[in-house]
C-alpha cells in the first residue's frame, strides 16, 4: 500500500523576455520547456517508490515530500539536515544546500544544467555534505560559460566539507571554470567520474583524499595544447607563467589542474586517466600515493608536490609531460613507474635552479642535510625514465637504496647539456639495479665514499643509436641488467649488488662486446 506523502508542487509562470536593443547590447533569458500534466504524473509515480525524503526535479514543477525545501525560480534549496534522494531533470536550475546540519544527497539519474552558476551549490552545511551516486545510475551536472557570481567557480561547489561516494556515475561539464570544488576538505570514497573542465577538475582546498574510484579527466584543451615549458622550476602557475611559488589558496583563474589541493593530497587507490593542460596531480604541500593505476598526459608536471611526494605503490604511466615527478623531496618506495618527459623525468628542487649544467658543473660530493637539501630517494619499485632533459635531477642529493631504475637520458640533441642522473651535492647507491644512458659531459659517477654498492661508468668512442639493446653479463654469462635505449647515447652508468671489485664483466651494446674489470668501487672506463 502506498504511503500518502505531503506533496509540494511548484508552478512558476515562465516570463518570456523580448530581445531589446540598447546601446548595441541584447538581454535574454532561458525559455524552459513547458511541463505537461503527464510528466507530473510520471514523476509522482517515480518518487512514490522512494523511501524517505525525495526531490523530483521538473522545470518549475519540482515535486517533494519535505516541508524543509524552498523552491523559487527553479532553484531548489534544502533548508534542513537529512537524507534526500534526488531524481529528474532541470534544464536551467540549481540545487542548493543551506543548513547547519549534515546532509546526504542520493543522486538517482539526475541531470542539472545551470547556465549562469553551479548546478549544485553547498552554501552552508556545518555537518558536511555527502553526495551518494546511486548504483547503476548516470548523473550529469553542467554549467554555462559565465557565472553570475564569479566566486562560485565550479559546477559542484561546496563551501564546507564534501564527501563523494557510491558506485554510480557522475559526468561533470565545467564550461566556466572548475569541475568539483570544496573550500574545506574533499573526500572521494568511490564512484565513476567523467570530468571535462575549463579550469581545475577536482579541487579540495584544505585537503583532498581519494580512497577509490574511476576518473577520466580532461582540463583546458588538454596537454597537447599547452605551450612548451622552460626550466622555470614552476611551483604551481599555469603552463608558461612566471609564477614560481603559488599561494596557499591559488587564484583559480589560469589553473588547469586535474587533482589539486593546497594541503595534503592522499590517493589510496583508484583508476585515473588524466589529460591536463596544467599539472595532472598537484599539491602546494604533500602528496601520498599508496596505490592505483594512473595514465597521465600533462602540459606541465605530471605529479607535483611543493614539499614532499611519496609513492608507496601503484602503476603509474606518464606518456607526456614537461617534468614527470617534481617536489622538494621525492621518495619512491615501490610501484611500477614509466615516465616520459621532455624536460627532467624526476626533479627535486626548492624552487631555484642552482645547477648550471655543462662541462664545468660537477657535484660537490660533500655533506648533505635532507631537511634543507632537495633530494630524490628510491627505496624500491621499478622506475623507467625517458627524458629530454636530465633523467633524474636533484638540486641536492640522489640516494638509491633498492628497486630497478632505468634512465634513457638525452642523447645528441642540441641545446643544454643534460645528465642521465644529475645531483648538485652527491649521489649515493646502496642497493638495487641502476642502468642509465646519456651524454658523457655530465655523466656523474656515484659517491665512492658514501655508497655501499659498487658501480661503473663507461664512455664509448661515439654515439650508439636509439633502440640499442644493452646487456651486462658477469664472468659466468649471467645477465645482471638489460635495457633497450630510447635515445642515442655515448655513456652508460651501471650499478648492481652483483658488482664485485676485481671481477670481470662483459658489456654487450648492440652487436659490440666490451670486457671490463671493476678496479674500484666506482670505476670509470673509456673505450676509444
Order of alpha helices (4+ residues) and beta strands (2+ residues): beta-alpha-beta-beta-beta-beta-beta-beta-beta-beta-beta-beta-beta-beta-beta-beta-beta-beta-beta-beta-beta-beta-beta-beta-beta-beta-beta-beta-beta-beta-beta-beta-beta-beta-beta-beta-beta-beta-beta-beta-beta-beta-beta-beta-beta-beta-beta-beta-beta
